Amino acid sequence: MALSIGSGTTIVLRLEIDHKHTAFGHIAAAISDAGGDIVAIDVSRSGRHTTTRDITVNVQDSQETEQVVRAVERLSGVQVVNVSDQTFLLHLGGKIEMTSKVSIKNRDDLSRVYTPGVARICQAIHERPERAYTLTVKRNMVAVVSDGSAVLGLGNIGPLAAMPVMEGKAMLFKQFAGVDAVPICLSTQDPEEIIKTVKAIAPSFGGINLEDISSPRCFEIEQRLVEELDIPVFHDDQHGTAVVMLAGLYNALKLVGKKLETVKIVFTGIGAAGIACTKILLAAGARHIIGVDKQGALVRGNEYDHPAWNWYANHTNPQAETGRLRDVIAGADVFIGVSGPGVLSQDDLRLMSPNAIVFAMANPSPEIMPEEAENLVRVMATGRSDYPNQINNVLCFPGLFRGVLDCRASRITEEMKLAAAKAIASAVSEDELNEQYIIPSVFHPDVAERVKEAVIEAAYATGVARRRREQP
């Protein structure tokens, strides 16, 4: 039983204790001898022969946790029912709940929020469907939809195991932008079934956030939903990553005095995120991008099994460079990784141009650790929170959805994503900009508001905003 916990934490052991075979003093001694410090004892259930107790224990690390658990398991008459740490306890019963905005105190209140008074509201929406945006939760509601096929670094763990992530996403929507979000995990991984289901539930929502759906199915699912729904659809693993990456790169290039239009950029990991990052870079003006995957550099004229790779090869690598990463990284100004650990070496970094920029964004283990890249690159960014310059999607999606909901956009355009990237980058002032701070903190108080305003402006400029704009 291996638990991943931080140094110095609290665990709760739920133990079923047979009174005939052991006394609690033996349990306390075993925990103490293994290094644990008992701080609380609670009886969960008591019977004639057994008692279930929750023992709260202070431990130093995961190794000490395992020692405590093994010590207790060796005792006769004691069964370890469950072991929880602070993270598990935080998730008990889920992390979100639904509450009412108004109270029902009497019969008159009941008649207005429900029958018979609600019939007038229903009829008003029936006559003019757009009233749903003013008379229901649709105006502020987003569905966070996943099939559990590509969850974080865990892979295809299914819809039930994906729920804690989607709940967390809903919390971030609410805390950072006041957006109400509902986690919806689907028990199918068939693209047609997912598309059909999302279309069926769409009337209740003002936007759809697709999450943790594996490549290449995610491309078709998103494209079809964008085409067939009249509300914004956003696959955050693709476009949220791309927006925040571009924001960081804007500031990194400013710091080293290079221009996006002229730098050589090498990618590893040409999946959903890698392709979205490349597309937004091309839209922003980048011209010299080379994508490298397991087969090596993608080159125009080759035929690939992955249809998205054929698109990639036809729109990148203008000089048709071939070979592995080591062959094409020579002279590169920027490396962007969305692949896996150990892909990039110190020898690779030595081949890059002076003042090199490295975004090693694979999570939880980047393509190269910052300690290894130190003194070999000018700017280093990762997807991790324990290093400077974290490329984190939470900088994008709350403010972006706040913007599209407020202007009732029908879709999210490339111009809106570019505007969001510039807004995020602008949160780092000229005085603050340095090698350790090219991207704002996820807790920066102004980011969501800046992104919202920029997205709204771009939505009106591109003609996708449907709410009448108030004149100053």
Buried (B, 14 or more C-beta within 10 A) or exposed (E): EEBEBEEEBBBBBBBBBEEEEBEBEBBBEBBBEBBBEBEEEEEEEEEEEBBBBBBBBBBBBBEBBBBBBEBBEEBEBBBBEEBBBEEBEEEEEEBBEEEEEEEEEEEEEEEBBEEEEEEEBEEEBEEEEEBBBEBBBBBBBBBBBBBBBBBEEEEBBBBEEBBBBBBBBBBBBBEBBEBBBBBBBBEEBEBEEBBEBBBEEBEEBBBBBBBBBBBBBBBBBBEBBBEEBEBBBBBBBBBBBBBBBBBBBBBBBBBBEBEBEEBBBBBBBBBBBBBBBBBBBBBBEBBBBBBBBEBBBBBEEBEBEBEBBBBBBEBBBEEEBBEEBEBBBBEBBBBBBBBBBEBBBEEBBEBBBEBBBBBBBBBEBBBBBBEBBEEBBBBBBBBBEEBBBBBBBBBBBBBBBBBBBBBBBBBBBBBBBBBBBBBBBBBBEEEEBEBEBBBBBBEBEEBBBBBBBBBBBBBBEBEBBEBEEEEE
